[in-house]
Amino acid sequence: MIQLISLIIFIVSSGVLLFLLYKKIPVLVNLPKNGHHGFKKPKTLKKLEKRIKDIHFDFFEKQIFLHKILSKAKIWILKTETKIDGLLHGIRKNAQQLDSKKKRKK
C-alpha cells in the first residue's frame, strides 16, 4: 500500500515537473547567454556604485588596521598584568614573612 502511494506521488511529481519544463523552456531559451538582463545602467548610477564600493573597501581596511592595533594593545596589557601580578605576589609574600616574624617576637 505504501509503495503504491509512493509510486503515485512520484508519477504526479514527475508529470508536474515535465509540464513546467514544457511551458518554461521557450522562455529560458530567449534569455541572454552571458547573464546580462539587457538593461544598461546610467553612468551616474555606475559612479555611485563604484564610490560606495570604494568607501566600503576603505572601511574594511580601517577595520583591519584597528584590529591589529587592538590586538597589540591587548598583548601589551596582558604582559603588563602578568608583571604586576608577579610583583603583587612578591609583596604579599614579604608581608606574610613580616607578619610571621612579628608573631614570633611576641
N, C-alpha and C positions, 0 to 999 in steps of 0.2 A: 504494500500500500504506500509506504513512504517513498519507495523507489519510483512508483508511478507519479506521485505528486512532484517529486524532484524532476522527473523527466518532463512533465507538463510545464513546470516553471522554466526549465532550461529552453524548451522549444519556444515558448511565448517570448522569453527574453531575447532569444536569437532572432525571432521574427521582428520584434520591435527594433532591434539594432540594425537589421538589414533594411527595414523601412526607412529609418532615419538616415542611414548612409545613402540610400537611393535618392532621397529628397535633397540631401545637402551636398552631394558630390559636385553637381554643376556650380554651386556657389563657391565651393572650395577651389575648383579649377580656375575660376575667374579672379581669385586673389593674386596679388603680385608675388612673384617668385622670391624677391630679395627681402621681403619682410616689411617694406615700407607701405604705408597706408595710402599714399598718393597725394597727400596734402603737404604743402610746403609751409614752414613756419615763417612768420615775419622776421625781418632782421632784428628788430628791437627785442623780440622775444628770445631770439638766439643769444643776443648780447646779454640780456638779463639772466638767462640760464647760466651762461659762462661766468658772469660775475658771482652768482650765488655759489657755483661750484668752487670757484677760486677762494671765496671767503670761507666756505666750509673746510677746504683743504688747509688754509692758513690756521683756522681754529683748531683743526686736528693736530697740526704741527705744534701749536702753542700748548695743547694738552700734553703732548709727549714731552715737551720741554719742562712743563710744570711737574709732570710725573717724575722725571729724572731729579729735579731739584728736591721735591718732597721725599723721594727715596733716599737721597744722600743725607737730607736733614734727619730723617728717621734713624739712619745708621749712626750718625754723629750723636744724636740724643741717646740712643741705646748704649753706645760706648761710654758716654759721659755718666749715664745712670749706673753702669757697671762699676766705674771707678768710684763714684760716690758711695755705692753700696759697700765696696771694699773698705773705704775709709771709715764709714759708719760702723762696720763690723769691728774694725781695729779699735775705734774709740770705745765701743761697748765692752770689748774685751779688757781694755785698760781700766775702764770704770769698774768692772767686776773684780779685777785684781786689787784695785784700791779699796773697794768695799771689803774684800776678804782680809786685807791687811789691817783695816780698822777694827774688824771684828776680833781678830787675833790679839790685838793690843788690849782690848777690854778684858 
